[in-house]
Amino acid sequence: MSSPAESAATHPGPAPVTRRRDESPEAAPLEVRQAVPPPLPTEPQAIFVVGASRSGTTLMRNLLERSDRIALAMENHFVGHVLRREGARYYFRKVGDLADDNTIRRLVDLVYSGEFQRRSRLREVSPYWRWLTASVPSDEIVDRLLATDRTERGLFAAFMRVYADYRGRPVMGEKTPAHLAYVDTLLEWFPGGRVVHMLRDPRGVYVSDHHRRTVKRRKPYSVLMHVPGLFSTVLLIQTTLVWRSAARRHFVYEKKYPDRYRLVRFEDVVENPEETLAGVFAFLGVEMPPEPTNVKVFAHGFRWGEEGIDAGAADRWREHIHPFAKRFMTFFLRGTMRRFGYTD
């Protein structure tokens, strides 16, 4: 880095399929159908994985999906995005009254026609909608949505349920990092749900995000890169503010939802996976599968595409962070970082 700032109910559905080793979960075809087993009494109504971007939410999703009971859809930003109005439900509201069957058909056409993807200049379409249009016939989605109670909660459940059915698994859920800001809504809609909040050392978050956005150059960050130091500075300030907000939300949620919300540190997952995952699965009420850590790294980190959990990811940021970025984050976040065990 060169600049100073751098550095619900069950339905028949498809069974799991074996992915090619070069496929990401978003690209995996899901075509073979079988009956979905019923949920067990201990299992949650839904599972939500949330957290600041680059905090290990994708890793946690992949680890939980090692269980043949759990299917967590990839990002859908249904409830909200970084900006509330960028949530999918706000776009769907503009289509019309959900009680009207024609509104449901127009909503599905909005997604399958590609118009939904073109509506916002602030974000790319979330991965879930790409999976949906590539994997599920539009008439099936129409039928599923028509069968709901025609509420936003009902639509959200149907979108999660179709993914779980196509995986042949009883416990539905999804992983949208930005839904951290909407935990109140998630747990109001799904009282029997569980939330897993991933937290990572903010310096690790910054380095990981810097690496990702440098490799995958997308707007608006690709535009900032044309001005020396601007991209790194903006990303540094953004990471600091987002991480502090995530920490503050944790202190609220742990008091408000002690039995339905759990914080998990990324560092504990990669350094002590068996013990950490045992606690997570116990919290969820789902039996931990054998060899739960046998996953592939999908999240465009330094070891993208390699097998297994990377214990070195906990401290690799120390090798890459610019001294100014380290001092900046330590100055503004030291007290909160220490509360989570992140020292200098």
One Martini backbone bead per residue (centre of mass of N, CA, C, O) as a GRO file, in nm:
protein
  344
    1MET     BB    1   0.096   0.036   0.023
    2SER     BB    2   0.139   0.388  -0.064
    3SER     BB    3  -0.030   0.535   0.132
    4PRO     BB    4  -0.094   0.656   0.446
    5ALA     BB    5  -0.399   0.503   0.459
    6GLU     BB    6  -0.344   0.221   0.406
    7SER     BB    7  -0.354  -0.086   0.427
    8ALA     BB    8  -4.122  -2.329   0.854
    9ALA     BB    9  -4.252  -2.492   0.609
   10THR     BB   10  -4.258  -2.779   0.414
   11HIS     BB   11  -4.122  -2.896   0.091
   12PRO     BB   12  -4.073  -3.005  -0.194
   13GLY     BB   13  -3.726  -3.075  -0.303
   14PRO     BB   14  -3.415  -3.051  -0.371
   15ALA     BB   15  -3.123  -3.189  -0.357
   16PRO     BB   16  -2.818  -3.215  -0.307
   17VAL     BB   17  -2.515  -3.126  -0.468
   18THR     BB   18  -2.220  -3.169  -0.631
   19ARG     BB   19  -1.948  -2.973  -0.652
   20ARG     BB   20  -1.734  -2.831  -0.813
   21ARG     BB   21  -1.419  -2.709  -0.730
   22ASP     BB   22  -1.485  -2.428  -0.914
   23GLU     BB   23  -1.734  -2.367  -0.741
   24SER     BB   24  -1.967  -2.171  -0.626
   25PRO     BB   25  -2.256  -2.143  -0.458
   26GLU     BB   26  -2.389  -1.950  -0.675
   27ALA     BB   27  -2.326  -2.167  -0.923
   28ALA     BB   28  -2.481  -2.400  -0.819
   29PRO     BB   29  -2.661  -2.653  -0.915
   30LEU     BB   30  -3.024  -2.723  -0.841
   31GLU     BB   31  -3.212  -3.024  -0.944
   32VAL     BB   32  -3.257  -3.244  -0.741
   33ARG     BB   33  -3.536  -3.422  -0.614
   34GLN     BB   34  -3.683  -3.414  -0.276
   35ALA     BB   35  -3.780  -3.466   0.024
   36VAL     BB   36  -3.825  -3.275   0.306
   37PRO     BB   37  -3.743  -3.282   0.609
   38PRO     BB   38  -3.838  -3.236   0.912
   39PRO     BB   39  -3.824  -3.054   1.175
   40LEU     BB   40  -3.693  -3.020   1.478
   41PRO     BB   41  -3.766  -2.907   1.792
   42THR     BB   42  -3.468  -2.763   1.824
   43GLU     BB   43  -3.505  -2.610   1.571
   44PRO     BB   44  -3.505  -2.335   1.392
   45GLN     BB   45  -3.687  -2.123   1.195
   46ALA     BB   46  -3.420  -1.941   1.157
   47ILE     BB   47  -3.111  -1.826   0.997
   48PHE     BB   48  -2.879  -1.550   1.073
   49VAL     BB   49  -2.610  -1.394   0.902
   50VAL     BB   50  -2.404  -1.136   1.038
   51GLY     BB   51  -2.211  -0.835   0.954
   52ALA     BB   52  -1.946  -0.702   0.876
   53SER     BB   53  -1.768  -0.672   0.624
   54ARG     BB   54  -1.513  -0.914   0.641
   55SER     BB   55  -1.601  -1.113   0.914
   56GLY     BB   56  -1.704  -1.422   0.815
   57THR     BB   57  -1.988  -1.493   0.686
   58THR     BB   58  -1.916  -1.695   0.463
   59LEU     BB   59  -1.778  -1.899   0.639
   60MET     BB   60  -2.021  -1.957   0.823
   61ARG     BB   61  -2.212  -2.051   0.608
   62ASN     BB   62  -2.039  -2.295   0.512
   63LEU     BB   63  -2.028  -2.437   0.788
   64LEU     BB   64  -2.337  -2.471   0.833
   65GLU     BB   65  -2.373  -2.629   0.548
   66ARG     BB   66  -2.250  -2.900   0.650
   67SER     BB   67  -2.523  -2.936   0.727
   68ASP     BB   68  -2.816  -3.134   0.635
   69ARG     BB   69  -3.021  -2.904   0.781
   70ILE     BB   70  -2.884  -2.650   0.632
   71ALA     BB   71  -3.000  -2.341   0.452
   72LEU     BB   72  -2.814  -2.058   0.324
   73ALA     BB   73  -2.865  -1.792   0.176
   74MET     BB   74  -2.756  -1.557   0.004
   75GLU     BB   75  -2.752  -1.250  -0.063
   76ASN     BB   76  -3.061  -1.019  -0.060
   77HIS     BB   77  -3.149  -0.755   0.088
   78PHE     BB   78  -3.451  -0.744   0.180
   79VAL     BB   79  -3.471  -0.552   0.433
   80GLY     BB   80  -3.169  -0.426   0.379
   81HIS     BB   81  -2.918  -0.202   0.346
   82VAL     BB   82  -2.716   0.037   0.408
   83LEU     BB   83  -2.961   0.139   0.271
   84ARG     BB   84  -3.283   0.097   0.326
   85ARG     BB   85  -3.397   0.163   0.029
   86GLU     BB   86  -3.216  -0.092  -0.093
   87GLY     BB   87  -3.415  -0.283  -0.026
   88ALA     BB   88  -3.616  -0.507  -0.179
   89ARG     BB   89  -3.892  -0.430  -0.043
   90TYR     BB   90  -3.895  -0.134  -0.155
   91TYR     BB   91  -3.925  -0.216  -0.451
   92PHE     BB   92  -4.181  -0.396  -0.417
   93ARG     BB   93  -4.380  -0.174  -0.319
   94LYS     BB   94  -4.397  -0.032  -0.611
   95VAL     BB   95  -4.579  -0.252  -0.755
   96GLY     BB   96  -4.792  -0.307  -0.510
   97ASP     BB   97  -5.044  -0.496  -0.394
   98LEU     BB   98  -5.006  -0.807  -0.249
   99ALA     BB   99  -5.315  -0.900  -0.270
  100ASP     BB  100  -5.250  -0.891  -0.567
  101ASP     BB  101  -5.182  -1.116  -0.807
  102ASN     BB  102  -5.053  -0.919  -1.017
  103THR     BB  103  -4.828  -0.820  -0.835
  104ILE     BB  104  -4.676  -1.084  -0.813
  105ARG     BB  105  -4.618  -1.110  -1.115
  106ARG     BB  106  -4.464  -0.840  -1.140
  107LEU     BB  107  -4.244  -0.902  -0.935
  108VAL     BB  108  -4.125  -1.146  -1.082
  109ASP     BB  109  -4.066  -0.992  -1.346
  110LEU     BB  110  -3.869  -0.791  -1.227
  111VAL     BB  111  -3.653  -1.009  -1.165
  112TYR     BB  112  -3.647  -1.186  -1.444
  113SER     BB  113  -3.595  -0.935  -1.647
  114GLY     BB  114  -3.370  -0.732  -1.490
  115GLU     BB  115  -3.487  -0.467  -1.367
  116PHE     BB  116  -3.396  -0.489  -1.072
  117GLN     BB  117  -3.089  -0.466  -1.138
  118ARG     BB  118  -3.136  -0.159  -1.274
  119ARG     BB  119  -3.256   0.036  -1.045
  120SER     BB  120  -2.961   0.063  -0.922
  121ARG     BB  121  -2.658   0.274  -0.871
  122LEU     BB  122  -2.546   0.165  -0.571
  123ARG     BB  123  -2.584  -0.145  -0.662
  124GLU     BB  124  -2.563  -0.464  -0.689
  125VAL     BB  125  -2.690  -0.746  -0.732
  126SER     BB  126  -2.777  -0.985  -0.540
  127PRO     BB  127  -2.692  -1.317  -0.541
  128TYR     BB  128  -2.970  -1.449  -0.503
  129TRP     BB  129  -3.108  -1.346  -0.771
  130ARG     BB  130  -2.923  -1.505  -0.956
  131TRP     BB  131  -2.994  -1.782  -0.853
  132LEU     BB  132  -3.298  -1.778  -0.898
  133THR     BB  133  -3.304  -1.723  -1.216
  134ALA     BB  134  -3.113  -1.984  -1.273
  135SER     BB  135  -3.287  -2.222  -1.087
  136VAL     BB  136  -3.591  -2.099  -1.094
  137PRO     BB  137  -3.889  -2.099  -1.196
  138SER     BB  138  -4.114  -1.847  -1.221
  139ASP     BB  139  -4.381  -2.010  -1.167
  140GLU     BB  140  -4.293  -2.114  -0.891
  141ILE     BB  141  -4.272  -1.839  -0.750
  142VAL     BB  142  -4.557  -1.751  -0.792
  143ASP     BB  143  -4.688  -1.983  -0.631
  144ARG     BB  144  -4.545  -1.926  -0.363
  145LEU     BB  145  -4.641  -1.629  -0.325
  146LEU     BB  146  -4.950  -1.684  -0.345
  147ALA     BB  147  -4.932  -1.876  -0.072
  148THR     BB  148  -4.906  -1.647   0.099
  149ASP     BB  149  -4.992  -1.369   0.322
  150ARG     BB  150  -4.885  -1.098   0.174
  151THR     BB  151  -4.623  -1.032   0.312
  152GLU     BB  152  -4.302  -0.951   0.365
  153ARG     BB  153  -4.247  -1.191   0.543
  154GLY     BB  154  -4.365  -1.405   0.348
  155LEU     BB  155  -4.168  -1.353   0.117
  156PHE     BB  156  -3.905  -1.402   0.265
  157ALA     BB  157  -3.968  -1.696   0.341
  158ALA     BB  158  -4.001  -1.799   0.049
  159PHE     BB  159  -3.710  -1.734  -0.046
  160MET     BB  160  -3.575  -1.919   0.163
  161ARG     BB  161  -3.734  -2.187   0.113
  162VAL     BB  162  -3.647  -2.247  -0.178
  163TYR     BB  163  -3.354  -2.295  -0.113
  164ALA     BB  164  -3.392  -2.523   0.094
  165ASP     BB  165  -3.546  -2.713  -0.098
  166TYR     BB  166  -3.307  -2.726  -0.310
  167ARG     BB  167  -3.130  -2.865  -0.066
  168GLY     BB  168  -3.301  -3.056   0.126
  169ARG     BB  169  -3.375  -2.859   0.386
  170PRO     BB  170  -3.534  -2.755   0.686
  171VAL     BB  171  -3.335  -2.516   0.748
  172MET     BB  172  -3.359  -2.189   0.717
  173GLY     BB  173  -3.190  -1.901   0.554
  174GLU     BB  174  -2.937  -1.628   0.579
  175LYS     BB  175  -2.670  -1.410   0.422
  176THR     BB  176  -2.659  -1.067   0.543
  177PRO     BB  177  -2.464  -0.839   0.669
  178ALA     BB  178  -2.662  -0.577   0.672
  179HIS     BB  179  -2.876  -0.715   0.874
  180LEU     BB  180  -2.764  -0.604   1.140
  181ALA     BB  181  -2.965  -0.345   1.131
  182TYR     BB  182  -3.231  -0.579   1.132
  183VAL     BB  183  -3.280  -0.767   1.383
  184ASP     BB  184  -3.552  -0.678   1.489
  185THR     BB  185  -3.708  -0.771   1.239
  186LEU     BB  186  -3.624  -1.067   1.223
  187LEU     BB  187  -3.732  -1.140   1.523
  188GLU     BB  188  -4.022  -1.052   1.471
  189TRP     BB  189  -4.079  -1.243   1.226
  190PHE     BB  190  -3.875  -1.469   1.389
  191PRO     BB  191  -3.903  -1.587   1.702
  192GLY     BB  192  -3.746  -1.876   1.622
  193GLY     BB  193  -3.488  -1.741   1.567
  194ARG     BB  194  -3.135  -1.695   1.462
  195VAL     BB  195  -2.836  -1.502   1.545
  196VAL     BB  196  -2.522  -1.453   1.371
  197HIS     BB  197  -2.242  -1.257   1.478
  198MET     BB  198  -1.978  -1.133   1.303
  199LEU     BB  199  -1.642  -1.072   1.432
  200ARG     BB  200  -1.360  -0.847   1.365
  201ASP     BB  201  -1.081  -0.717   1.339
  202PRO     BB  202  -1.062  -0.410   1.197
  203ARG     BB  203  -0.783  -0.448   1.062
  204GLY     BB  204  -0.870  -0.704   0.907
  205VAL     BB  205  -1.101  -0.578   0.754
  206TYR     BB  206  -0.940  -0.364   0.600
  207VAL     BB  207  -0.740  -0.548   0.451
  208SER     BB  208  -0.947  -0.732   0.315
  209ASP     BB  209  -1.102  -0.506   0.163
  210HIS     BB  210  -0.863  -0.388   0.012
  211HIS     BB  211  -0.799  -0.644  -0.145
  212ARG     BB  212  -1.071  -0.695  -0.282
  213ARG     BB  213  -1.102  -0.405  -0.425
  214THR     BB  214  -0.838  -0.436  -0.589
  215VAL     BB  215  -0.919  -0.697  -0.743
  216LYS     BB  216  -1.234  -0.598  -0.739
  217ARG     BB  217  -1.323  -0.354  -0.953
  218ARG     BB  218  -1.565  -0.130  -0.823
  219LYS     BB  219  -1.814   0.061  -0.790
  220PRO     BB  220  -1.674   0.346  -0.648
  221TYR     BB  221  -1.371   0.253  -0.597
  222SER     BB  222  -1.245   0.269  -0.882
  223VAL     BB  223  -1.259   0.581  -0.890
  224LEU     BB  224  -1.081   0.648  -0.637
  225MET     BB  225  -0.808   0.524  -0.760
  226HIS     BB  226  -0.733   0.788  -0.936
  227VAL     BB  227  -0.668   0.899  -0.646
  228PRO     BB  228  -0.424   0.938  -0.446
  229GLY     BB  229  -0.533   0.785  -0.137
  230LEU     BB  230  -0.850   0.787  -0.142
  231PHE     BB  231  -0.938   0.497  -0.117
  232SER     BB  232  -0.796   0.429   0.156
  233THR     BB  233  -0.925   0.655   0.323
  234VAL     BB  234  -1.221   0.585   0.286
  235LEU     BB  235  -1.199   0.290   0.385
  236LEU     BB  236  -1.096   0.354   0.667
  237ILE     BB  237  -1.333   0.522   0.767
  238GLN     BB  238  -1.556   0.320   0.706
  239THR     BB  239  -1.455   0.086   0.882
  240THR     BB  240  -1.459   0.234   1.152
  241LEU     BB  241  -1.765   0.303   1.156
  242VAL     BB  242  -1.885   0.019   1.108
  243TRP     BB  243  -1.752  -0.125   1.347
  244ARG     BB  244  -1.862   0.052   1.574
  245SER     BB  245  -2.158  -0.009   1.509
  246ALA     BB  246  -2.144  -0.316   1.550
  247ALA     BB  247  -2.061  -0.306   1.848
  248ARG     BB  248  -2.308  -0.150   1.952
  249ARG     BB  249  -2.521  -0.356   1.863
  250HIS     BB  250  -2.431  -0.585   2.040
  251PHE     BB  251  -2.498  -0.458   2.321
  252VAL     BB  252  -2.801  -0.460   2.256
  253TYR     BB  253  -2.865  -0.757   2.165
  254GLU     BB  254  -2.761  -0.920   2.415
  255LYS     BB  255  -2.991  -0.799   2.599
  256LYS     BB  256  -3.253  -0.843   2.416
  257TYR     BB  257  -3.132  -1.148   2.286
  258PRO     BB  258  -2.993  -1.394   2.463
  259ASP     BB  259  -3.137  -1.659   2.299
  260ARG     BB  260  -3.106  -1.535   1.971
  261TYR     BB  261  -2.812  -1.417   2.016
  262ARG     BB  262  -2.471  -1.437   1.862
  263LEU     BB  263  -2.136  -1.397   1.915
  264VAL     BB  264  -1.863  -1.429   1.667
  265ARG     BB  265  -1.535  -1.476   1.630
  266PHE     BB  266  -1.325  -1.514   1.375
  267GLU     BB  267  -1.071  -1.605   1.533
  268ASP     BB  268  -1.208  -1.852   1.670
  269VAL     BB  269  -1.275  -2.008   1.413
  270VAL     BB  270  -0.970  -2.033   1.295
  271GLU     BB  271  -0.821  -2.128   1.577
  272ASN     BB  272  -1.106  -2.280   1.715
  273PRO     BB  273  -1.332  -2.449   1.555
  274GLU     BB  274  -1.457  -2.686   1.714
  275GLU     BB  275  -1.543  -2.531   1.971
  276THR     BB  276  -1.696  -2.299   1.836
  277LEU     BB  277  -1.903  -2.475   1.673
  278ALA     BB  278  -2.028  -2.620   1.909
  279GLY     BB  279  -2.157  -2.360   2.022
  280VAL     BB  280  -2.323  -2.280   1.774
  281PHE     BB  281  -2.495  -2.541   1.741
  282ALA     BB  282  -2.615  -2.529   2.024
  283PHE     BB  283  -2.757  -2.256   1.985
  284LEU     BB  284  -2.930  -2.365   1.731
  285GLY     BB  285  -3.019  -2.680   1.769
  286VAL     BB  286  -2.788  -2.833   1.601
  287GLU     BB  287  -2.623  -3.082   1.484
  288MET     BB  288  -2.304  -3.154   1.451
  289PRO     BB  289  -2.108  -3.229   1.205
  290PRO     BB  290  -1.889  -3.399   1.051
  291GLU     BB  291  -1.642  -3.224   0.949
  292PRO     BB  292  -1.707  -2.891   0.962
  293THR     BB  293  -1.416  -2.773   0.825
  294ASN     BB  294  -1.471  -2.885   0.524
  295VAL     BB  295  -1.384  -2.617   0.339
  296LYS     BB  296  -1.410  -2.352   0.110
  297VAL     BB  297  -1.260  -2.066  -0.014
  298PHE     BB  298  -1.473  -1.778  -0.137
  299ALA     BB  299  -1.392  -1.456  -0.027
  300HIS     BB  300  -1.141  -1.311  -0.161
  301GLY     BB  301  -0.882  -1.373  -0.033
  302PHE     BB  302  -0.556  -1.480   0.005
  303ARG     BB  303  -0.700  -1.799  -0.011
  304TRP     BB  304  -0.855  -1.834  -0.258
  305GLY     BB  305  -0.978  -2.174  -0.313
  306GLU     BB  306  -0.895  -2.310  -0.072
  307GLU     BB  307  -0.863  -2.539   0.178
  308GLY     BB  308  -1.000  -2.472   0.455
  309ILE     BB  309  -0.892  -2.337   0.746
  310ASP     BB  310  -0.730  -2.018   0.821
  311ALA     BB  311  -0.545  -1.938   1.089
  312GLY     BB  312  -0.374  -1.690   0.968
  313ALA     BB  313  -0.616  -1.481   0.936
  314ALA     BB  314  -0.610  -1.344   1.217
  315ASP     BB  315  -0.293  -1.195   1.155
  316ARG     BB  316  -0.228  -1.102   0.852
  317TRP     BB  317  -0.263  -0.793   0.869
  318ARG     BB  318   0.023  -0.726   0.988
  319GLU     BB  319   0.168  -0.762   0.694
  320HIS     BB  320  -0.029  -0.520   0.535
  321ILE     BB  321  -0.048  -0.283   0.707
  322HIS     BB  322  -0.045   0.040   0.747
  323PRO     BB  323   0.068   0.233   0.998
  324PHE     BB  324  -0.150   0.451   0.982
  325ALA     BB  325  -0.398   0.264   0.993
  326LYS     BB  326  -0.333   0.144   1.267
  327ARG     BB  327  -0.330   0.408   1.431
  328PHE     BB  328  -0.611   0.506   1.363
  329MET     BB  329  -0.777   0.264   1.477
  330THR     BB  330  -0.658   0.262   1.761
  331PHE     BB  331  -0.741   0.547   1.845
  332PHE     BB  332  -1.068   0.509   1.789
  333LEU     BB  333  -1.092   0.175   1.907
  334ARG     BB  334  -0.944   0.064   2.157
  335GLY     BB  335  -1.161   0.020   2.378
  336THR     BB  336  -1.346  -0.172   2.214
  337MET     BB  337  -1.139  -0.381   2.128
  338ARG     BB  338  -1.070  -0.482   2.417
  339ARG     BB  339  -1.357  -0.602   2.477
  340PHE     BB  340  -1.280  -0.830   2.235
  341GLY     BB  341  -0.952  -0.889   2.245
  342TYR     BB  342  -0.813  -0.638   2.092
  343THR     BB  343  -0.490  -0.572   2.058
  344ASP     BB  344  -0.183  -0.418   1.973
   0.00000   0.00000   0.00000
